[in-house]
Amino acid sequence: MLPAIASLLSESDARTSDKMDVLINQIQNDLRSSDALRQTGGLLLSLQQSAAGRDVSAVARPVVEEIVTSPASAVCKKLAFDLLRSLPLPPDLWDQTLTGLRSDLSFPDPDVAAAALSLLPSVPSHLLPRLLSDSHAQLTAALSSPAASLRLAAADSLASVLARDDLVLLCHTSPPLLTRVSAWWEKIASLTMDRSDPVSKSAFESLGRLFQEFETKRMSRLAGDKLVGGDHSIAIRSQWVVSAVDFIWSKRSALIARSLVLPIEAFRYTVYPLVYAAKSVASSTVETLRKISRPGENQPATQTAAGDLSAEKLVGVSDVVSHLLPFLSSLDPPLIYEVGINMLSLADVPGGKPEWASAAIIAILTLWDRQEFSSARETIVRAVVTNLHLLDLSMQVSLFKRLLLMVRNLRAESDRMHALACICRTALCVDLFAKESVRRGQKPLPGTDVTSLFEDSRVKDDLNNVTSKSLFREELVASLVESCFQLSLPLPELKNSGTESRVIGALAYGTSYGALNWTEPALEVVEVCRPCVLWDCDGRTYAIDCYLKLLVRLCHIYDTRGGVKTVKAGASQDQILNETRLRNLQLRLIRDLREVHTPRICARLIYAISEHFDLEGLDPLLADDPDDPLNILIANLHKVLFNADSPSGSSRLQDVQAALICAQRLGSRNARAGQLLVKELEEFRGSGYADMVTKHQARYIMQVVKYVTNRTESKWVGVGEATGDYPFSHHKLTVQFSEPSAAQDRKLEGLVHKAIQELWRPNQTELSLVLTSGVASSTHKSLPKAYTLTGSSDPCFVEGYHLADPTDGRVTLHLKILNLTELELNRVDIRVGLSGSLYYMDGFSRTVRHLRNLVSQDPVLSSVTVGVSHFERCSLWVQVLYYPFYGTQSTYESDYAEEDPQVLRQKRSARPELGEPVVLRCQPYKIPLTELLLPYQCSPVEYFRLWPSLPAVLEYTGTYVYEGSGFKATAAQQYDASPFLSGLKSLASKPFHQVCSHFIRTVAGFQLCYAAKTWFGGFVGMMIFGASEVSRNVDLGDETTTMICKFVVRASDASITKQIGSDLQGWLDDITDGGVEYMPEDEVKAAAAERLKISMERIALLKAAKPKPKTDEEEEKEEEEEEKKEEELIGTDAKPKGPSTLFKLTAEEAEHRALQAAVLQEWHALCKEKALKVQ
């Protein structure tokens, strides 16, 4: 049956291919005919087949030769360029296409020139410089053409190209091109006032594209540009942005009037440029950009008063808002959204009003209510919650219930987490702000506390329902608690007014009187979220762990184990109230212990309460009452210790350990608790629930408790000290215990932490770093190091550097070719071959770059972009072919007054002689393996949890030499620049995250732990163990020390360690920039054997230096002499002397004492040096 089906499929494929061959032949015949109608039909048919996903690349050459490089109608030209944009062209066809494009740009018919301009955004980056320099006059004329269609095509095409990163790099290397591009941007800005509506709309859209590219670089990423953003690229873009902002701000009244007469579907393209210019001027961002664009020039001093400038800014911003406000009631949903989003950004500038934000948010929420714009539900929620802090307090509180219901219905988890993080942060801001306002004597506003988040009936029912299957309640509690922890950290400093300025202002206002004011909203959080400890979440514990961690933190801060403080003890009224609330909460949680449904949570809740509960404040008359809190705690401890129905072995072990620690803490703090717990522990030791380890541990705890209860006057120091720690989490060794609940907890934790981190501590972009750190910021990455690929005597000089983009998995090789001969080379071909995991992303071998007319000593740039398929060593092999005899054949030199089309086609298709090429093979350009890694940030706990479960292991040894003794280098590690890690200093700039480090002073060694991930998700962990060894060849007193490093690499896949181990010296060069030399294992063993031999020789010498053992007769004589001396001493002093402290040292003891003395002397010298430096 299967062979029959396979034969049928092969027959159908053969028939389909035959039909396509016939169709391609028909299209080629139509294109080669001189009939414009047949050519148009063939082009339309080709476009149809290409859109259907069929391969029509065979028609590319006839299209280029018969239509692009030959006279044809404007319709045929436009269709031909549209078809070429969808086809991969080989380099020779690109040359012919650009030749035809240059001639079409100067064609008298504007429609033909407009058709040619449509291909400009599709021209490869390495061909753009020559095209722009050859056709700059035609492009400038097209922007000023009397034909509206040509102006429209020029504005569209140039704006798509000029904002990209590749052109910014070209402008940096070519000042004439920068001057032309700046003039083109000024001309595009002036086209916003054009009399043609489509041209004006296109110019507005082009300026908006420039501003968006300056902020996000989205278009450059989509175009595949892989460049490093440095000071030069920001300066060049800033120059264009400042020019456009100045034009819009100076002509804002005219531009507002021009936008009002545009069609309604084109009006929304005018909104963003106007708002961006107004915001840049009002927030003074444009002045910073002006300094960045011309850092070396002195800015002209302004004579206008600052008050007049600020008044003009306020009036200008108000004019823009008054212009946009009526369009919030439009019937076009995209227009409402565009106007609302931009008005929200204007509400945050100096002089902005909350009314602007409230009007915009109400209009955006109306789209949700009308069920319009439904494809952007996540975008609507994100826009509202991100700008929620711009509203006044009453409106923020009124939106909490509605927003929670909207967030609950979002499908994407990341959007839901981000929205919850924004809502929780805003709720904490409102609570702090309202409480501080009440402290300052203002009237309290109802509904401003954090509990207002849970006023909705659905949310409240979810919170109090034990067996609900909703994940939303866990996400809400976890986000709220993690936001409280963020609130306890120092607030980030903001030097410019951004979207977060009002948030930081409200938090700083709310915490101005005390660093512990954040505990008041946190106390309300733990009170309102108390029912979460009763949840049955199918084994998930992340949200409950977060809650208990915050509870322990608050109890530790307020020292609840000491009871509620009094006014006589110096406590304030707020402190007394908060401690009373915490004590009542602890009592309610103790009563809730009987209803806890998750077995693992019972032990954790006892642990969280027992350390911080006030045992001395219990009523001794209620000692026999089963509802006494201590009796409830001990009864539940009994339940944990004698629970045989634990779901997994790991939970049982952890619960028993927690119960035993709680027993020790309770029993050592209270006598009655000690008596009851000793009985429980004795019963536990005698039962079958205790293994050998827990029996010994219970015996030890019983001894501690009995010791403390028998000596109430002198308690054991430190036995009852509170730590304030909550050591539990959902993390497990996934290899040993694979639980679905733990996996869901890890996923939820990752989502919550990512959303909280992005909101509270976002990573700054290059532009924001420049705006906050000033023009002279040194945080930008410079261009990578270039490597020479040719020899010193080669006729062509070639050097290259690469740029990697892990997001798209691409590597771009940038080459600079320099003609070192005195001749002008008419043609040079650059061939690039691949090895390893590199591939060409288009599937074609587009490995050749044709360069024309290389003048002597004039550098030419070229680039190749390739993809990376997997983690493997890879290289790019460059080959240069230059043709010294290119173009020697005679060409058509006669001028024709009226040329026949056939003669013209033959003239253009005639190709000059190539001649014999000179082949220059360059050195391979190797991509370091570290380029395929990304730093992976994780805690030491998570790192050491993952380390044993990584299956692939690789060990090797490396050495480097540094100056100075190992001890002095390790001591200087604390307070001075140390040469101790000189060989590994390059690791700081490599894509590794340093998890932890440990320095061992006694042997001058260290341990470093690094974590990384490959582009493709594989985990790589690396530990480096180092130990110093003093070199024997000391030259003129300059002491050098050899550091022997043991590298241990563990990975999640054996292929990773295989690639690293295939060239260990190359890997060490990649991660240390040549600072560490690989040492093979046989050399390591030989060096160890030599050190052992030297040690044995020294020991033999020391033994030989000992005196010879004496005979029995000599020993007897010495004893008799000593007895005589003692008798003489007794006779003279009449008092026998006590035992002497002097005794003879062995050689080993003498050596040990000498070493101790040397170490102390060295340490004393270092301390003196440090004291001198401090003074």
SULTA-V675628 format. One record per pair of residues at least 12 apart in sequence whose ideal C-beta (glycine too) atoms are under 7 Angstrom apart, sorted by the first residue. I is the first residue (numbers start at 1). GAP is how many residues later the second one is. Records with the same first field share a line. If there is no record, write none. Layout:
I: GAP ; GAP
//
This chain:
20: 34
24: 32 ; 34 ; 35
27: 15 ; 18 ; 19 ; 32
28: 31 ; 34
30: 12
31: 28 ; 31 ; 32 ; 35 ; 36
32: 30 ; 34
36: 36 ; 37 ; 40
39: 28 ; 33 ; 37
40: 35 ; 36 ; 39
43: 33 ; 36 ; 37 ; 40
44: 35
46: 13 ; 37
47: 32 ; 35 ; 36
50: 33 ; 36
57: 30 ; 31
60: 24 ; 27 ; 29 ; 33
61: 32
63: 17 ; 20 ; 21
64: 29 ; 32 ; 33
65: 844
67: 13
68: 12 ; 29 ; 32
69: 27 ; 30 ; 31 ; 839
70: 831 ; 835
71: 830
74: 35 ; 37 ; 38 ; 41
77: 27 ; 35 ; 38 ; 39
78: 37 ; 40
81: 34 ; 35 ; 37 ; 38
84: 13 ; 35
85: 34 ; 37
88: 754 ; 756 ; 758
90: 756
91: 757 ; 758 ; 759
94: 33
95: 755
98: 29 ; 33
101: 15 ; 18
102: 32 ; 33
104: 12
105: 30 ; 33
106: 32
110: 35 ; 37 ; 39 ; 40
111: 38
113: 29 ; 37
114: 35 ; 36 ; 39
117: 25 ; 36 ; 37 ; 40
118: 35 ; 39
120: 37 ; 41
121: 36 ; 39 ; 40
125: 41 ; 738
126: 723 ; 736 ; 737
128: 39 ; 42
129: 41 ; 45 ; 48
132: 45
133: 44
136: 44
139: 15 ; 19
142: 12
143: 12 ; 41 ; 44
148: 48 ; 50 ; 51
151: 40 ; 43 ; 48
152: 46 ; 47 ; 50
155: 33 ; 36 ; 44 ; 47 ; 48 ; 51
156: 46
158: 26 ; 30
159: 29 ; 47 ; 50
162: 19 ; 22 ; 23
163: 46 ; 47 ; 50 ; 56
164: 55 ; 56 ; 59 ; 61
165: 52 ; 55 ; 60 ; 62
166: 59 ; 61
168: 65 ; 68 ; 69
169: 58
171: 65
172: 60 ; 61 ; 64
173: 688
178: 58
182: 57 ; 58 ; 61
185: 55 ; 58 ; 59
186: 57
188: 15 ; 18
189: 18 ; 55 ; 58
191: 12
192: 12 ; 63 ; 66
193: 61 ; 65
197: 65 ; 66 ; 69
200: 58 ; 62
201: 61 ; 65 ; 68
204: 65 ; 66 ; 69
205: 64
207: 37 ; 66
208: 61 ; 64 ; 65
210: 30 ; 31 ; 34
211: 30 ; 61 ; 62 ; 65
214: 23 ; 27
215: 552
224: 586 ; 641
226: 577 ; 579 ; 584 ; 586 ; 639
227: 576
228: 553 ; 555 ; 575
229: 537 ; 551
230: 550 ; 551 ; 552 ; 553
231: 549
234: 58 ; 532 ; 533 ; 536
235: 57 ; 58 ; 60
238: 51 ; 54 ; 55
239: 54
241: 48
242: 44 ; 47 ; 48 ; 51
245: 32 ; 35 ; 36 ; 41
248: 25 ; 26 ; 29
249: 28 ; 32 ; 67
252: 22 ; 64 ; 67
255: 19
256: 67
264: 68
267: 68
268: 66 ; 67 ; 70
271: 53 ; 67 ; 68 ; 71
272: 70
274: 46
275: 45 ; 67 ; 70 ; 71
278: 38 ; 39 ; 42 ; 68
279: 66 ; 67 ; 70
281: 32 ; 35
282: 31 ; 35 ; 67 ; 68 ; 69
283: 66 ; 67 ; 214
285: 486
288: 483
291: 484
292: 478 ; 483
295: 480
313: 38
314: 37
317: 29 ; 32 ; 34
320: 26
321: 22 ; 25 ; 35
324: 15 ; 18 ; 19
325: 34
327: 12
328: 12 ; 31 ; 32 ; 35
333: 34 ; 39 ; 40
336: 27 ; 31
337: 27 ; 30 ; 36 ; 39
340: 20 ; 23 ; 24
341: 42
343: 13 ; 17
344: 13 ; 16 ; 39 ; 43 ; 46
347: 43
348: 42 ; 151 ; 153 ; 154
350: 147
354: 36 ; 37 ; 38
357: 30 ; 33 ; 34
358: 33 ; 37
361: 23 ; 26 ; 30
364: 16 ; 19 ; 20
365: 19
367: 13
368: 12 ; 38
377: 33
378: 32 ; 34 ; 37
381: 25 ; 26 ; 29 ; 34 ; 38
382: 33 ; 36 ; 37
384: 19
385: 18 ; 34 ; 37 ; 38
386: 36
388: 34 ; 38
389: 37 ; 40 ; 113 ; 114
390: 112
393: 37 ; 40 ; 41 ; 52 ; 55
394: 51
396: 30 ; 34
397: 33 ; 50 ; 51 ; 55
400: 23 ; 27 ; 52 ; 53
401: 54 ; 55
403: 20
404: 19 ; 49 ; 52 ; 55
405: 51
407: 12 ; 13
408: 64
413: 338
414: 337
416: 59
417: 58 ; 62 ; 334 ; 335 ; 338
418: 337
420: 55 ; 56 ; 59
421: 58 ; 62 ; 334 ; 335 ; 338
422: 337
424: 55 ; 56 ; 59
425: 58 ; 78 ; 334
427: 23 ; 26
428: 22 ; 55 ; 59 ; 93
429: 74 ; 77 ; 78
430: 18
431: 17 ; 18 ; 19 ; 90
432: 74 ; 75 ; 78 ; 79 ; 85 ; 89
433: 73 ; 76 ; 77
434: 14
435: 75 ; 85
436: 73 ; 74 ; 76
449: 75
450: 71 ; 74 ; 75 ; 78
451: 73 ; 77
454: 74
463: 68
464: 67
466: 68 ; 69 ; 70 ; 131
467: 69
474: 63 ; 66 ; 68 ; 69 ; 274
475: 273
477: 52 ; 55 ; 66 ; 69 ; 70
478: 64 ; 65 ; 68 ; 270 ; 274
479: 273
480: 45
481: 44 ; 65 ; 66 ; 69
482: 64 ; 270 ; 274
483: 273
484: 37 ; 38 ; 41 ; 66
485: 65
486: 270 ; 274
487: 31
488: 30
491: 13 ; 16 ; 17
492: 269
495: 277
496: 275 ; 276
516: 41
519: 35 ; 38 ; 59
522: 28 ; 32
523: 31 ; 55 ; 58 ; 59
525: 25
526: 21 ; 24 ; 25 ; 28 ; 59
527: 54 ; 58
529: 18
530: 55 ; 58 ; 59
532: 12 ; 15
533: 56 ; 59 ; 63 ; 68 ; 72
534: 58 ; 61 ; 62 ; 63
536: 61 ; 62
537: 61
538: 203
539: 200 ; 202
540: 201 ; 204 ; 205
541: 57 ; 59 ; 60 ; 189 ; 204
542: 188 ; 203 ; 206 ; 207
544: 57
545: 183 ; 184 ; 185
548: 56 ; 57 ; 60 ; 178
549: 177
551: 57
552: 56 ; 60 ; 172 ; 174
553: 171
554: 28
555: 27 ; 57
556: 56 ; 166 ; 168
558: 20 ; 21 ; 24
560: 19 ; 22 ; 23 ; 26 ; 52 ; 54
561: 51 ; 52 ; 53 ; 161
562: 52
563: 51 ; 53 ; 54
564: 12 ; 15 ; 16 ; 19
565: 14
583: 31
586: 23 ; 27
587: 42
589: 16 ; 20
590: 19 ; 39 ; 42 ; 43
593: 12 ; 39 ; 43
599: 44 ; 47 ; 48 ; 52
600: 51 ; 55
602: 34 ; 38
603: 37 ; 52 ; 55 ; 56
604: 54 ; 124
606: 27 ; 30 ; 31 ; 56
607: 51 ; 54 ; 55
608: 118
610: 23 ; 52 ; 55 ; 56
611: 54 ; 111
612: 110
615: 15 ; 54 ; 55 ; 58
618: 12
623: 49
630: 42 ; 43
633: 33
634: 42 ; 43 ; 46
637: 22 ; 25 ; 26 ; 43
638: 42
640: 15 ; 19
641: 15 ; 18 ; 43 ; 48
642: 45 ; 47
644: 45
648: 89 ; 91
650: 82 ; 87
656: 38
660: 34 ; 37 ; 38 ; 41
663: 14 ; 18 ; 38
664: 37 ; 40
667: 38
668: 36 ; 37 ; 40 ; 51 ; 52
669: 51
671: 38
674: 31 ; 34 ; 35
677: 28
678: 24 ; 27 ; 28
681: 17 ; 20 ; 21
684: 14
685: 13 ; 14
704: 15
730: 12 ; 15 ; 16
731: 211 ; 214
733: 212 ; 216
734: 215
735: 214
766: 14
783: 18
784: 17 ; 18 ; 19
785: 16
786: 13 ; 14 ; 15
787: 12 ; 13 ; 14 ; 138
789: 89 ; 133 ; 134 ; 136
790: 130 ; 132
794: 126
795: 25 ; 26
796: 21 ; 22 ; 23 ; 24 ; 84 ; 86 ; 124
797: 21 ; 23
798: 17 ; 19 ; 80 ; 82 ; 124
799: 17
800: 13 ; 14 ; 15 ; 125
801: 13
802: 125
804: 127
806: 128 ; 209
809: 58 ; 59 ; 206
810: 55 ; 56 ; 57
811: 55 ; 57 ; 116
812: 51 ; 53
813: 50 ; 51 ; 63 ; 112
814: 47 ; 49
815: 15 ; 47 ; 48 ; 63
816: 43 ; 45
817: 13 ; 34 ; 43 ; 45
818: 39 ; 41
819: 35 ; 36 ; 37 ; 38 ; 39
821: 35
822: 34
823: 33 ; 61
824: 29 ; 30 ; 31 ; 32
825: 29 ; 57 ; 59
826: 26 ; 27 ; 57 ; 60 ; 61
827: 23 ; 25 ; 56 ; 59
828: 23 ; 26 ; 52 ; 54
829: 19 ; 21 ; 52
830: 18 ; 19 ; 21 ; 32 ; 48 ; 50
831: 16 ; 17 ; 48 ; 50
832: 15 ; 32 ; 44 ; 45 ; 46
833: 14 ; 44
834: 32 ; 42
835: 39 ; 40 ; 42
836: 36 ; 37 ; 38 ; 39
837: 31 ; 32 ; 33 ; 35 ; 37
838: 28 ; 30 ; 36 ; 38
839: 27 ; 28 ; 30
840: 26
841: 26
849: 13
868: 64 ; 147
870: 146
871: 61 ; 143 ; 145 ; 147 ; 184 ; 185 ; 188
872: 187
873: 56 ; 186 ; 189 ; 190
874: 53
875: 49 ; 50 ; 51 ; 52
876: 48 ; 49
877: 47
878: 44 ; 47
879: 40 ; 42 ; 43
880: 40 ; 42
881: 36 ; 38
882: 35 ; 36
883: 31 ; 32 ; 34
884: 31 ; 34
885: 30 ; 31
886: 26 ; 28 ; 29
887: 25
888: 25 ; 27
889: 23 ; 24
891: 19 ; 21
892: 15
928: 142
929: 130 ; 131 ; 138 ; 141
930: 60 ; 61 ; 140 ; 141
932: 82 ; 83
933: 58 ; 79 ; 80 ; 81 ; 87
934: 57 ; 78 ; 79 ; 81
935: 56 ; 57 ; 58 ; 77
936: 57 ; 75 ; 76 ; 77 ; 83
937: 56
938: 57 ; 73
940: 55 ; 56
943: 52 ; 66 ; 68 ; 78
946: 73 ; 75
947: 74 ; 103
950: 69 ; 71 ; 100 ; 101 ; 102
951: 103
952: 98 ; 99 ; 101 ; 102 ; 104 ; 105
953: 97 ; 104
954: 95 ; 103 ; 106 ; 107
955: 91 ; 92 ; 93
956: 91 ; 108 ; 122
957: 87 ; 88 ; 89 ; 122 ; 127
958: 87 ; 89 ; 110 ; 118 ; 119 ; 120 ; 121
959: 83 ; 84 ; 85 ; 86 ; 117 ; 118 ; 120
960: 23 ; 83 ; 115 ; 116 ; 117
961: 70 ; 79 ; 81
962: 17 ; 18 ; 20 ; 21 ; 79 ; 81
963: 16 ; 75 ; 77
964: 15 ; 75 ; 77
965: 65 ; 74 ; 76
966: 38 ; 62 ; 75
967: 37 ; 192 ; 195
968: 194 ; 198
969: 35
970: 29 ; 31 ; 34
971: 195
973: 26
975: 195
983: 60 ; 89 ; 92 ; 93
984: 40 ; 88 ; 91
986: 86 ; 87 ; 89
987: 84 ; 85
990: 81
991: 21
992: 18 ; 20 ; 30
993: 17 ; 18 ; 19
994: 14 ; 16
995: 14 ; 15 ; 16
996: 13
1003: 24
1004: 24
1005: 21 ; 22 ; 23
1006: 20
1007: 16 ; 18
1008: 16
1009: 14
1010: 12
1014: 42
1018: 33 ; 34 ; 35 ; 38
1019: 32 ; 33
1020: 29 ; 31 ; 36
1021: 29
1022: 25 ; 27
1023: 25
1024: 21 ; 23
1025: 20 ; 21
1026: 17 ; 18 ; 19
1027: 17
1028: 13 ; 15
1029: 12 ; 13 ; 15
1045: 31
1064: 14
1065: 13
1102: 45
1105: 42
1106: 41
//
